Amino acid sequence: MLKKGSINDFVFKQHCIPWKIKIMLNRLSNYRYLIFNINTKKYWDNVWSNEINNNSYKKRRLDNLYSQILALLPVNSKLLDVGCGIGVFLQRAKTEKKCSVFGIDISKRAIDFIKSKEIDGLAAKIPPIPLESNSFDVVVATELLEHVTNPLKTMRELFRVAEIGGLCFISVPDNCLLPYQEREHNHYFTEGRLKRVILNLNQNIKYNFFSVKEDNSNVKRLLAVCKKVS
């Protein structure tokens, strides 16, 4: 008898179906967000409640990625973090760069947590971002685009709330943690894919890409550092 949770192992790892069908199923998984996106308010409220209660959220620290962003972040910036979670980056930006910070996340549990740390925020599903246009010096979205249903609409909102001359820092897993490997992910990105999303915005945006890897991890992250020129 198969143990609970071992059906995927039985089918995919024990070679019970032809490899061509496996490839087809993997490709279809890249479009499951058209039917259902697991990243709901309820889902993330449960995730953050469990991690906060068990003090296990520290595993989500991305020290090298955050340090790369902070090195390029102007002091005293007015900063928005979209998909901020429990505010690890917001706390560092506030402490290390004296930024005025604000967070948005789909999870009210996460927002309540950052408010307990004296960081302001708003619980909201995006897009849209329920804030005024051209209202932040810096907009940050780390590990967000792979979760949303429509990355292009989300990216438009990120740049809408950034002021002219402002910076947007956007990071995604770099050609890894694909939808069939990570159920929270609806899209995967390479440098070419992320560049196409930026170009499809049809805005005057300058950008550079950086590759960042955390210590003791094989997962690479692609960081786009963008400037909203006009």
Secondary structure by P-SEA (a helix, b strand, c coil): ccccccccccccccccccaaaaaaaaaaaaccccccccccaaaaaaaaaaaaaacccccccaaaaaaaaaaacccccbbbbccccccaaaaaaacccccbbbbbbccaaaaaaaaaaccccccccccccccccccccbbbbcccccccccaaaaaaaaaaaccccbbbbbbcccccccccccccccccccaaaaaaaaaaccccccbbbbbbbcccccbbbbbbbccccc
